[in-house]
Amino acid sequence: MHSVRSRTAQIIAAVGLALLLIYFIDVLTSMLIKEPGFLPLTSKDRGLLFGGLSIVLFIISFIVGWKIYSKTLATLLIVGGALIGTSVLVSTFVTPQLTNNLEGFKIVTPPLPQFIGIIIIGYAILGLGIYKAAKNR
């Protein structure tokens, strides 16, 4: 029973991480070629589908793997949460459309509330992974 739940949780988290990596590759591609990425979606749809679904899958994998020893699941949660939180945090400060010039000074617009929420969710998933790793010892 535990091995089936453990393997299921790991697969769910791996799919979430794969979706997240596809999303990142598409964003990087669009930034490098200055055109839409390889996914035929708007940035909003891409974020909702790939980013949102990966968040949901990470949370589901934690719930499925509740009280089950799994270093792999803990690692997947830590990596996924760190990628979500850090990438959104960094992207809010380096995105060209969020910068303004005021009398020769470069001003960075603060992160929008929805970005702050995603940053918090990403680091919460990271925290779940750390909790899982700590409980496994």
CNS distance restraints for C-alpha pairs under 8 A (distance, minus, plus):
assign (resid   1 and name CA) (resid   5 and name CA) 6.34 0.50 0.50
assign (resid   2 and name CA) (resid   6 and name CA) 5.85 0.50 0.50
assign (resid   2 and name CA) (resid  68 and name CA) 6.62 0.50 0.50
assign (resid   3 and name CA) (resid   7 and name CA) 5.94 0.50 0.50
assign (resid   4 and name CA) (resid   8 and name CA) 5.99 0.50 0.50
assign (resid   5 and name CA) (resid   9 and name CA) 6.03 0.50 0.50
assign (resid   5 and name CA) (resid  64 and name CA) 6.33 0.50 0.50
assign (resid   5 and name CA) (resid  65 and name CA) 6.12 0.50 0.50
assign (resid   5 and name CA) (resid  68 and name CA) 7.94 0.50 0.50
assign (resid   6 and name CA) (resid  10 and name CA) 6.20 0.50 0.50
assign (resid   6 and name CA) (resid  64 and name CA) 7.59 0.50 0.50
assign (resid   6 and name CA) (resid  65 and name CA) 5.56 0.50 0.50
assign (resid   6 and name CA) (resid  68 and name CA) 6.48 0.50 0.50
assign (resid   6 and name CA) (resid  69 and name CA) 7.69 0.50 0.50
assign (resid   6 and name CA) (resid  70 and name CA) 6.75 0.50 0.50
assign (resid   6 and name CA) (resid  73 and name CA) 7.90 0.50 0.50
assign (resid   7 and name CA) (resid  11 and name CA) 6.15 0.50 0.50
assign (resid   8 and name CA) (resid  12 and name CA) 6.17 0.50 0.50
assign (resid   8 and name CA) (resid  61 and name CA) 7.68 0.50 0.50
assign (resid   8 and name CA) (resid  64 and name CA) 7.47 0.50 0.50
assign (resid   8 and name CA) (resid  65 and name CA) 7.96 0.50 0.50
assign (resid   9 and name CA) (resid  13 and name CA) 6.18 0.50 0.50
assign (resid   9 and name CA) (resid  60 and name CA) 7.67 0.50 0.50
assign (resid   9 and name CA) (resid  61 and name CA) 4.37 0.50 0.50
assign (resid   9 and name CA) (resid  62 and name CA) 6.84 0.50 0.50
assign (resid   9 and name CA) (resid  64 and name CA) 5.50 0.50 0.50
assign (resid   9 and name CA) (resid  65 and name CA) 5.32 0.50 0.50
assign (resid   9 and name CA) (resid  73 and name CA) 6.93 0.50 0.50
assign (resid  10 and name CA) (resid  14 and name CA) 6.01 0.50 0.50
assign (resid  10 and name CA) (resid  61 and name CA) 6.80 0.50 0.50
assign (resid  10 and name CA) (resid  72 and name CA) 6.81 0.50 0.50
assign (resid  10 and name CA) (resid  73 and name CA) 5.22 0.50 0.50
assign (resid  10 and name CA) (resid  76 and name CA) 7.70 0.50 0.50
assign (resid  11 and name CA) (resid  15 and name CA) 6.13 0.50 0.50
assign (resid  12 and name CA) (resid  16 and name CA) 6.28 0.50 0.50
assign (resid  12 and name CA) (resid  57 and name CA) 5.99 0.50 0.50
assign (resid  12 and name CA) (resid  58 and name CA) 7.13 0.50 0.50
assign (resid  12 and name CA) (resid  60 and name CA) 7.51 0.50 0.50
assign (resid  12 and name CA) (resid  61 and name CA) 5.55 0.50 0.50
assign (resid  13 and name CA) (resid  17 and name CA) 6.17 0.50 0.50
assign (resid  13 and name CA) (resid  57 and name CA) 6.08 0.50 0.50
assign (resid  13 and name CA) (resid  58 and name CA) 5.18 0.50 0.50
assign (resid  13 and name CA) (resid  61 and name CA) 5.51 0.50 0.50
assign (resid  13 and name CA) (resid  73 and name CA) 6.98 0.50 0.50
assign (resid  13 and name CA) (resid  76 and name CA) 6.25 0.50 0.50
assign (resid  13 and name CA) (resid  77 and name CA) 6.99 0.50 0.50
assign (resid  14 and name CA) (resid  18 and name CA) 6.07 0.50 0.50
assign (resid  14 and name CA) (resid  76 and name CA) 6.82 0.50 0.50
assign (resid  15 and name CA) (resid  19 and name CA) 6.16 0.50 0.50
assign (resid  15 and name CA) (resid  54 and name CA) 7.61 0.50 0.50
assign (resid  15 and name CA) (resid  57 and name CA) 7.56 0.50 0.50
assign (resid  16 and name CA) (resid  20 and name CA) 6.22 0.50 0.50
assign (resid  16 and name CA) (resid  53 and name CA) 7.08 0.50 0.50
assign (resid  16 and name CA) (resid  54 and name CA) 4.12 0.50 0.50
assign (resid  16 and name CA) (resid  55 and name CA) 7.08 0.50 0.50
assign (resid  16 and name CA) (resid  56 and name CA) 7.98 0.50 0.50
assign (resid  16 and name CA) (resid  57 and name CA) 5.31 0.50 0.50
assign (resid  16 and name CA) (resid  58 and name CA) 6.07 0.50 0.50
assign (resid  16 and name CA) (resid  80 and name CA) 7.87 0.50 0.50
assign (resid  17 and name CA) (resid  21 and name CA) 6.14 0.50 0.50
assign (resid  17 and name CA) (resid  54 and name CA) 6.58 0.50 0.50
assign (resid  17 and name CA) (resid  76 and name CA) 7.33 0.50 0.50
assign (resid  17 and name CA) (resid  80 and name CA) 5.89 0.50 0.50
assign (resid  18 and name CA) (resid  22 and name CA) 6.18 0.50 0.50
assign (resid  19 and name CA) (resid  23 and name CA) 6.18 0.50 0.50
assign (resid  19 and name CA) (resid  50 and name CA) 5.51 0.50 0.50
assign (resid  19 and name CA) (resid  51 and name CA) 7.36 0.50 0.50
assign (resid  19 and name CA) (resid  53 and name CA) 7.81 0.50 0.50
assign (resid  19 and name CA) (resid  54 and name CA) 6.06 0.50 0.50
assign (resid  20 and name CA) (resid  24 and name CA) 6.24 0.50 0.50
assign (resid  20 and name CA) (resid  50 and name CA) 6.12 0.50 0.50
assign (resid  20 and name CA) (resid  51 and name CA) 5.97 0.50 0.50
assign (resid  20 and name CA) (resid  54 and name CA) 6.01 0.50 0.50
assign (resid  20 and name CA) (resid  80 and name CA) 7.76 0.50 0.50
assign (resid  21 and name CA) (resid  25 and name CA) 6.09 0.50 0.50
assign (resid  22 and name CA) (resid  26 and name CA) 6.15 0.50 0.50
assign (resid  22 and name CA) (resid  50 and name CA) 7.76 0.50 0.50
assign (resid  23 and name CA) (resid  27 and name CA) 6.26 0.50 0.50
assign (resid  23 and name CA) (resid  46 and name CA) 7.13 0.50 0.50
assign (resid  23 and name CA) (resid  47 and name CA) 7.53 0.50 0.50
assign (resid  23 and name CA) (resid  50 and name CA) 5.91 0.50 0.50
assign (resid  23 and name CA) (resid  51 and name CA) 6.94 0.50 0.50
assign (resid  24 and name CA) (resid  28 and name CA) 6.08 0.50 0.50
assign (resid  25 and name CA) (resid  29 and name CA) 5.97 0.50 0.50
assign (resid  26 and name CA) (resid  30 and name CA) 6.17 0.50 0.50
assign (resid  26 and name CA) (resid  37 and name CA) 4.98 0.50 0.50
assign (resid  26 and name CA) (resid  38 and name CA) 6.05 0.50 0.50
assign (resid  26 and name CA) (resid  39 and name CA) 6.64 0.50 0.50
assign (resid  27 and name CA) (resid  31 and name CA) 6.18 0.50 0.50
assign (resid  27 and name CA) (resid  37 and name CA) 6.35 0.50 0.50
assign (resid  28 and name CA) (resid  32 and name CA) 6.12 0.50 0.50
assign (resid  28 and name CA) (resid  37 and name CA) 7.89 0.50 0.50
assign (resid  29 and name CA) (resid  33 and name CA) 6.16 0.50 0.50
assign (resid  29 and name CA) (resid  36 and name CA) 7.91 0.50 0.50
assign (resid  29 and name CA) (resid  37 and name CA) 5.42 0.50 0.50
assign (resid  29 and name CA) (resid  38 and name CA) 7.50 0.50 0.50
assign (resid  30 and name CA) (resid  34 and name CA) 5.48 0.50 0.50
assign (resid  30 and name CA) (resid  35 and name CA) 5.16 0.50 0.50
assign (resid  30 and name CA) (resid  36 and name CA) 4.93 0.50 0.50
assign (resid  30 and name CA) (resid  37 and name CA) 4.26 0.50 0.50
assign (resid  30 and name CA) (resid  38 and name CA) 7.78 0.50 0.50
assign (resid  31 and name CA) (resid  35 and name CA) 7.19 0.50 0.50
assign (resid  36 and name CA) (resid  40 and name CA) 7.92 0.50 0.50
assign (resid  39 and name CA) (resid  46 and name CA) 7.78 0.50 0.50
assign (resid  41 and name CA) (resid  45 and name CA) 5.86 0.50 0.50
assign (resid  41 and name CA) (resid  46 and name CA) 5.64 0.50 0.50
assign (resid  42 and name CA) (resid  46 and name CA) 5.97 0.50 0.50
assign (resid  43 and name CA) (resid  47 and name CA) 6.01 0.50 0.50
assign (resid  44 and name CA) (resid  48 and name CA) 6.19 0.50 0.50
assign (resid  45 and name CA) (resid  49 and name CA) 5.91 0.50 0.50
assign (resid  46 and name CA) (resid  50 and name CA) 5.71 0.50 0.50
assign (resid  46 and name CA) (resid  51 and name CA) 7.25 0.50 0.50
assign (resid  47 and name CA) (resid  51 and name CA) 4.82 0.50 0.50
assign (resid  47 and name CA) (resid  52 and name CA) 6.48 0.50 0.50
assign (resid  48 and name CA) (resid  52 and name CA) 4.75 0.50 0.50
assign (resid  48 and name CA) (resid  53 and name CA) 7.05 0.50 0.50
assign (resid  49 and name CA) (resid  53 and name CA) 5.61 0.50 0.50
assign (resid  50 and name CA) (resid  54 and name CA) 6.02 0.50 0.50
assign (resid  51 and name CA) (resid  55 and name CA) 6.38 0.50 0.50
assign (resid  52 and name CA) (resid  56 and name CA) 6.35 0.50 0.50
assign (resid  53 and name CA) (resid  57 and name CA) 6.09 0.50 0.50
assign (resid  54 and name CA) (resid  58 and name CA) 6.15 0.50 0.50
assign (resid  55 and name CA) (resid  59 and name CA) 6.39 0.50 0.50
assign (resid  55 and name CA) (resid 121 and name CA) 7.92 0.50 0.50
assign (resid  55 and name CA) (resid 122 and name CA) 7.67 0.50 0.50
assign (resid  56 and name CA) (resid  60 and name CA) 6.15 0.50 0.50
assign (resid  57 and name CA) (resid  61 and name CA) 5.99 0.50 0.50
assign (resid  58 and name CA) (resid  62 and name CA) 6.34 0.50 0.50
assign (resid  58 and name CA) (resid  77 and name CA) 6.48 0.50 0.50
assign (resid  58 and name CA) (resid  80 and name CA) 7.62 0.50 0.50
assign (resid  58 and name CA) (resid 125 and name CA) 7.16 0.50 0.50
assign (resid  59 and name CA) (resid  63 and name CA) 6.38 0.50 0.50
assign (resid  59 and name CA) (resid 125 and name CA) 7.17 0.50 0.50
assign (resid  60 and name CA) (resid  64 and name CA) 6.08 0.50 0.50
assign (resid  61 and name CA) (resid  65 and name CA) 5.98 0.50 0.50
assign (resid  61 and name CA) (resid  73 and name CA) 7.89 0.50 0.50
assign (resid  62 and name CA) (resid  66 and name CA) 6.01 0.50 0.50
assign (resid  62 and name CA) (resid  73 and name CA) 7.81 0.50 0.50
assign (resid  62 and name CA) (resid  77 and name CA) 7.86 0.50 0.50
assign (resid  62 and name CA) (resid 128 and name CA) 7.42 0.50 0.50
assign (resid  65 and name CA) (resid  70 and name CA) 7.94 0.50 0.50
assign (resid  65 and name CA) (resid  73 and name CA) 7.78 0.50 0.50
assign (resid  68 and name CA) (resid 136 and name CA) 7.92 0.50 0.50
assign (resid  69 and name CA) (resid 132 and name CA) 7.99 0.50 0.50
assign (resid  69 and name CA) (resid 135 and name CA) 7.92 0.50 0.50
assign (resid  69 and name CA) (resid 136 and name CA) 5.27 0.50 0.50
assign (resid  70 and name CA) (resid  74 and name CA) 6.37 0.50 0.50
assign (resid  70 and name CA) (resid 132 and name CA) 7.88 0.50 0.50
assign (resid  70 and name CA) (resid 133 and name CA) 7.78 0.50 0.50
assign (resid  70 and name CA) (resid 136 and name CA) 6.94 0.50 0.50
assign (resid  71 and name CA) (resid  75 and name CA) 6.07 0.50 0.50
assign (resid  71 and name CA) (resid 133 and name CA) 6.35 0.50 0.50
assign (resid  71 and name CA) (resid 136 and name CA) 7.32 0.50 0.50
assign (resid  72 and name CA) (resid  76 and name CA) 6.16 0.50 0.50
assign (resid  73 and name CA) (resid  77 and name CA) 6.15 0.50 0.50
assign (resid  73 and name CA) (resid 129 and name CA) 7.48 0.50 0.50
assign (resid  74 and name CA) (resid  78 and name CA) 6.16 0.50 0.50
assign (resid  74 and name CA) (resid 128 and name CA) 7.83 0.50 0.50
assign (resid  74 and name CA) (resid 129 and name CA) 4.46 0.50 0.50
assign (resid  74 and name CA) (resid 130 and name CA) 6.67 0.50 0.50
assign (resid  74 and name CA) (resid 132 and name CA) 5.43 0.50 0.50
assign (resid  74 and name CA) (resid 133 and name CA) 5.32 0.50 0.50
assign (resid  75 and name CA) (resid  79 and name CA) 6.07 0.50 0.50
assign (resid  75 and name CA) (resid 129 and name CA) 6.52 0.50 0.50
assign (resid  75 and name CA) (resid 133 and name CA) 7.71 0.50 0.50
assign (resid  76 and name CA) (resid  80 and name CA) 5.91 0.50 0.50
assign (resid  76 and name CA) (resid 129 and name CA) 7.43 0.50 0.50
assign (resid  77 and name CA) (resid  81 and name CA) 5.87 0.50 0.50
assign (resid  77 and name CA) (resid 125 and name CA) 6.13 0.50 0.50
assign (resid  77 and name CA) (resid 126 and name CA) 5.88 0.50 0.50
assign (resid  77 and name CA) (resid 128 and name CA) 6.90 0.50 0.50
assign (resid  77 and name CA) (resid 129 and name CA) 4.60 0.50 0.50
assign (resid  78 and name CA) (resid  82 and name CA) 6.00 0.50 0.50
assign (resid  78 and name CA) (resid 125 and name CA) 6.89 0.50 0.50
assign (resid  78 and name CA) (resid 126 and name CA) 4.36 0.50 0.50
assign (resid  78 and name CA) (resid 127 and name CA) 7.20 0.50 0.50
assign (resid  78 and name CA) (resid 128 and name CA) 7.52 0.50 0.50
assign (resid  78 and name CA) (resid 129 and name CA) 4.68 0.50 0.50
assign (resid  78 and name CA) (resid 130 and name CA) 6.45 0.50 0.50
assign (resid  79 and name CA) (resid  83 and name CA) 6.07 0.50 0.50
assign (resid  79 and name CA) (resid 126 and name CA) 7.08 0.50 0.50
assign (resid  80 and name CA) (resid  84 and name CA) 6.18 0.50 0.50
assign (resid  80 and name CA) (resid 122 and name CA) 7.59 0.50 0.50
assign (resid  80 and name CA) (resid 125 and name CA) 7.38 0.50 0.50
assign (resid  80 and name CA) (resid 126 and name CA) 7.04 0.50 0.50
assign (resid  81 and name CA) (resid  85 and name CA) 6.05 0.50 0.50
assign (resid  81 and name CA) (resid 121 and name CA) 7.76 0.50 0.50
assign (resid  81 and name CA) (resid 122 and name CA) 4.38 0.50 0.50
assign (resid  81 and name CA) (resid 123 and name CA) 5.41 0.50 0.50
assign (resid  81 and name CA) (resid 124 and name CA) 7.00 0.50 0.50
assign (resid  81 and name CA) (resid 125 and name CA) 4.65 0.50 0.50
assign (resid  81 and name CA) (resid 126 and name CA) 4.15 0.50 0.50
assign (resid  81 and name CA) (resid 127 and name CA) 7.78 0.50 0.50
assign (resid  81 and name CA) (resid 129 and name CA) 7.96 0.50 0.50
assign (resid  82 and name CA) (resid  86 and name CA) 5.72 0.50 0.50
assign (resid  82 and name CA) (resid  87 and name CA) 7.98 0.50 0.50
assign (resid  82 and name CA) (resid 122 and name CA) 6.36 0.50 0.50
assign (resid  82 and name CA) (resid 123 and name CA) 6.21 0.50 0.50
assign (resid  82 and name CA) (resid 125 and name CA) 7.90 0.50 0.50
assign (resid  82 and name CA) (resid 126 and name CA) 5.70 0.50 0.50
assign (resid  83 and name CA) (resid  87 and name CA) 5.63 0.50 0.50
assign (resid  83 and name CA) (resid 122 and name CA) 7.42 0.50 0.50
assign (resid  84 and name CA) (resid  88 and name CA) 6.19 0.50 0.50
assign (resid  84 and name CA) (resid 118 and name CA) 7.52 0.50 0.50
assign (resid  84 and name CA) (resid 119 and name CA) 6.84 0.50 0.50
assign (resid  84 and name CA) (resid 122 and name CA) 4.82 0.50 0.50
assign (resid  84 and name CA) (resid 123 and name CA) 7.56 0.50 0.50
assign (resid  85 and name CA) (resid  89 and name CA) 6.09 0.50 0.50
assign (resid  85 and name CA) (resid 118 and name CA) 6.78 0.50 0.50
assign (resid  85 and name CA) (resid 119 and name CA) 4.25 0.50 0.50
assign (resid  85 and name CA) (resid 120 and name CA) 6.75 0.50 0.50
assign (resid  85 and name CA) (resid 121 and name CA) 7.17 0.50 0.50
assign (resid  85 and name CA) (resid 122 and name CA) 4.18 0.50 0.50
assign (resid  85 and name CA) (resid 123 and name CA) 5.35 0.50 0.50
assign (resid  86 and name CA) (resid  90 and name CA) 5.97 0.50 0.50
assign (resid  86 and name CA) (resid 119 and name CA) 7.15 0.50 0.50
assign (resid  86 and name CA) (resid 122 and name CA) 7.83 0.50 0.50
assign (resid  87 and name CA) (resid  91 and name CA) 5.87 0.50 0.50
assign (resid  88 and name CA) (resid  92 and name CA) 6.17 0.50 0.50
assign (resid  88 and name CA) (resid 115 and name CA) 6.75 0.50 0.50
assign (resid  88 and name CA) (resid 118 and name CA) 7.27 0.50 0.50
assign (resid  88 and name CA) (resid 119 and name CA) 6.16 0.50 0.50
assign (resid  89 and name CA) (resid  93 and name CA) 7.07 0.50 0.50
assign (resid  89 and name CA) (resid 111 and name CA) 7.96 0.50 0.50
assign (resid  89 and name CA) (resid 115 and name CA) 7.67 0.50 0.50
assign (resid  89 and name CA) (resid 116 and name CA) 7.90 0.50 0.50
assign (resid  89 and name CA) (resid 119 and name CA) 6.27 0.50 0.50
assign (resid  90 and name CA) (resid  94 and name CA) 6.37 0.50 0.50
assign (resid  91 and name CA) (resid  95 and name CA) 5.60 0.50 0.50
assign (resid  92 and name CA) (resid  98 and name CA) 7.23 0.50 0.50
assign (resid  92 and name CA) (resid 110 and name CA) 7.66 0.50 0.50
assign (resid  92 and name CA) (resid 111 and name CA) 5.70 0.50 0.50
assign (resid  92 and name CA) (resid 115 and name CA) 7.68 0.50 0.50
assign (resid  93 and name CA) (resid  98 and name CA) 7.29 0.50 0.50
assign (resid  93 and name CA) (resid 108 and name CA) 6.50 0.50 0.50
assign (resid  93 and name CA) (resid 109 and name CA) 7.69 0.50 0.50
assign (resid  93 and name CA) (resid 110 and name CA) 7.80 0.50 0.50
assign (resid  93 and name CA) (resid 111 and name CA) 7.61 0.50 0.50
assign (resid  94 and name CA) (resid  98 and name CA) 7.71 0.50 0.50
assign (resid  95 and name CA) (resid  99 and name CA) 7.34 0.50 0.50
assign (resid  98 and name CA) (resid 108 and name CA) 6.31 0.50 0.50
assign (resid  98 and name CA) (resid 109 and name CA) 5.52 0.50 0.50
assign (resid  99 and name CA) (resid 106 and name CA) 6.86 0.50 0.50
assign (resid  99 and name CA) (resid 107 and name CA) 5.82 0.50 0.50
assign (resid  99 and name CA) (resid 108 and name CA) 4.77 0.50 0.50
assign (resid  99 and name CA) (resid 109 and name CA) 5.98 0.50 0.50
assign (resid 100 and name CA) (resid 106 and name CA) 6.03 0.50 0.50
assign (resid 100 and name CA) (resid 107 and name CA) 5.27 0.50 0.50
assign (resid 100 and name CA) (resid 108 and name CA) 6.48 0.50 0.50
assign (resid 100 and name CA) (resid 109 and name CA) 7.32 0.50 0.50
assign (resid 101 and name CA) (resid 105 and name CA) 5.61 0.50 0.50
assign (resid 101 and name CA) (resid 106 and name CA) 4.86 0.50 0.50
assign (resid 101 and name CA) (resid 107 and name CA) 6.00 0.50 0.50
assign (resid 102 and name CA) (resid 106 and name CA) 6.59 0.50 0.50
assign (resid 102 and name CA) (resid 107 and name CA) 7.04 0.50 0.50
assign (resid 111 and name CA) (resid 115 and name CA) 6.05 0.50 0.50
assign (resid 111 and name CA) (resid 116 and name CA) 6.41 0.50 0.50
assign (resid 112 and name CA) (resid 116 and name CA) 6.43 0.50 0.50
assign (resid 113 and name CA) (resid 117 and name CA) 6.27 0.50 0.50
assign (resid 114 and name CA) (resid 118 and name CA) 6.35 0.50 0.50
assign (resid 115 and name CA) (resid 119 and name CA) 6.13 0.50 0.50
assign (resid 116 and name CA) (resid 120 and name CA) 6.20 0.50 0.50
assign (resid 117 and name CA) (resid 121 and name CA) 6.15 0.50 0.50
assign (resid 118 and name CA) (resid 122 and name CA) 6.00 0.50 0.50
assign (resid 119 and name CA) (resid 123 and name CA) 6.28 0.50 0.50
assign (resid 120 and name CA) (resid 124 and name CA) 5.98 0.50 0.50
assign (resid 121 and name CA) (resid 125 and name CA) 6.24 0.50 0.50
assign (resid 122 and name CA) (resid 126 and name CA) 6.35 0.50 0.50
assign (resid 123 and name CA) (resid 127 and name CA) 6.07 0.50 0.50
assign (resid 124 and name CA) (resid 128 and name CA) 6.22 0.50 0.50
assign (resid 125 and name CA) (resid 129 and name CA) 6.33 0.50 0.50
assign (resid 126 and name CA) (resid 130 and name CA) 6.31 0.50 0.50
assign (resid 127 and name CA) (resid 131 and name CA) 6.00 0.50 0.50
assign (resid 128 and name CA) (resid 132 and name CA) 6.03 0.50 0.50
assign (resid 129 and name CA) (resid 133 and name CA) 6.12 0.50 0.50
assign (resid 130 and name CA) (resid 134 and name CA) 6.06 0.50 0.50
assign (resid 131 and name CA) (resid 135 and name CA) 6.06 0.50 0.50
assign (resid 132 and name CA) (resid 136 and name CA) 6.14 0.50 0.50
assign (resid 133 and name CA) (resid 137 and name CA) 6.92 0.50 0.50
